[in-house]
């Protein structure tokens, strides 16, 4: 099966642009490309269901895992285990792109968000 990037309709999730390659497929893992604009962030959250693998394609992000802060740049991978609290932000003036794999596959109902979304 081939999934063409240009055939995917990106959607906005709290300022992040997401292309979901596996939406509605019922596969065991899911994969999405996330574009993180300069200055944008993902609020503190954790998954009740999935381990998450963030592979940096372009740019850099600052991840907070528990009390630890990690700077992730192109070619790096950040693993967020099920139940681990995390957030990330793009502190740079350039966009970042990251490939996100959820295992088992993504289910929004299994995601817990600890803060209110940032107002636009």
Secondary structure, DSSP 8 states (H G I E B T S, - for coil): ----GGGS--EEETTEEEEESSTTS--SEEEEEEEE-TT-EEEEEEESS-EEEEEEEESEEEEEETTEEEEEETT-EEEE-TT--EEEE--SSS-EEEEEEEES---GGGEEE-S-----
